[in-house]
């Protein structure tokens, strides 16, 4: 007998390494899933008087939506925005629980319109706020009549309570 490893030793070593690699990949995947992972989508109606922002938390941790703004094509923020269902029709930071979603309806005040090419700027706790361009709705049906679907009522504006 020589001192070289047999074929069964090689099979055992390769299977052990494969299981270790599989365990490492699974561990990294579980770690990624345990974070706050918001997915954002937006659409603007054909009349340009309302925007629907949908935020779905695909992660297992809750997170804070700390700011939502509409930015004009020139980079300035549009301040004549009403947020349906929020106190005083103004945005307040809100918590989004794990595996939950929310829908915010933003309307232009005083029957004005949002400019073409406007973008949403949403701060979800990352290094930089996320920017997204709302998809233009092709139908004449507007978004103004839709209502916001908010997360748990106790999670809105918690940081602003007296």
N, C-alpha and C positions, 0 to 999 in steps of 0.2 A: 504494500500500500504506500502510495506516495502522500505527501502532505498537501496536495492541491485540493481545493474544495470540490465537492461532488455537485452534480446537477441539482440535487434536492437542496443543497445549501444555497445555490444561486436562486432557485425559485423562491425559497424562503426569504432571502434578502430582498429580492425585487418586490415580492408581495408586501413585505413590511414597509419598504420605501413608498410603494403605491398607496398603502393605507395611511401612512404619515402625510403624504401630499394631499390626499383626499380630505383628511382631517383638518389640515391647515387651510385649504380652500373653503371648507364648510365653516370653519371658525371665522375667517375673514368675512364671508357672506353674512353670517349671523351678526357680526359686529356692525357691518354696514346697515343691516336692517334695523338695528336697535336705535338708530339716530332719528332725528326729525328730518323727514324727506318730503318737502312740499313740491307738488307738481302743479304748475300754473297754466291756465288757459284763459283766453279772453276773446270776446267777440263784441263788435259794435253794430248797432242796428243800421239799416239802410238810411234812416233819417238823421243819423249822427247825433241823436239827443240822449242816448243811453248806452252804457257799456256794462257787460256782464263779466265779472271776474270769478272764476271757479278755482278754488285751491283744494287739492286733495292731498292729505298727509298719508303717504305710503309707508311711513316708518312706524316703529313701535314706541316712539317717544313723543310727548307733546312738545309744542313749540309756540313761539310768539310771532304773530304778524304785527309788526310794530309801526308800519307806515304803508299807506297806499296813496299814490299821487298820479295825476295825469299830466304828462309833459307835452307841450306843444312842439311842433317840428323845429322851432328855433331854440329849443332847450329850456324855455321858461315854463314854470309850473302854472297850471290852470287852477285858479282858486274858486271858481263858481261851480263847485261840484257838491251834490247832495248824495249821501249814502243812505239808501233805503234801510229802515229798520234799526239804525244806530241812533244813540241819544243825540238830539238836536240836529239830526241829519248830517253829522260830522263824524269823521273817522276817529275811533279810539282804538288803542292797541287791544288785541284779542288773543286769547290762547286757543290753539287748535289741538284738540286731543289726538292721541294716537289712533291711526286708522280711521280718521274722521274727515269730513269735507265741509266746505262752506261755499256759499254763492253770494256774492255782493253785487248789488245793482247800483251803479253810479249814474246819476242823472245830471244833466246840465241845468243849472238854475235859470229861472226867468225866461224859459222857452228859448234859450240860446242853443247853439250847436257846438259839438266838439270839432276842432279843426281836422281836416284830412291829414293823415300821417301822424296823428297823436300816438303816444306810447304810454303804457302803464309802467310805473316804477314802484316795485313792491319790495319792502324790507322784511325778510324772513329770518334775520339773524345771521346771515352769511357775511363775509368780508365786505362785499359790495351788494347794494340792492339789485334785484333782478329787474331787467327791462324786457318788456314784451309788447309787440304790436298786435292790437286786437284784430281778429279776422273780420272782414267785412261781410255782413249778412247780405245775401242776395234777395231775400224775400222782402216784401213790403211790411210784413208783420213786425211791429216794434217790440222793444224790450222794456219800455216804460211801464207797462202794466204788470210786469213780473215783480215778485217780492223777493227780498233777500232771504236766504236760508242760512241762519247763523248757528255757530256752535253753542254749547251749553250756555244758558243765559248768565250764569254766575261768572263766566270767564271773560266777559266784555268789560273793558275799562277798569279792571281790578286795580291797576297801578294808579288810577286817578281818583280813587275813593277818598273821602275826607275822614 
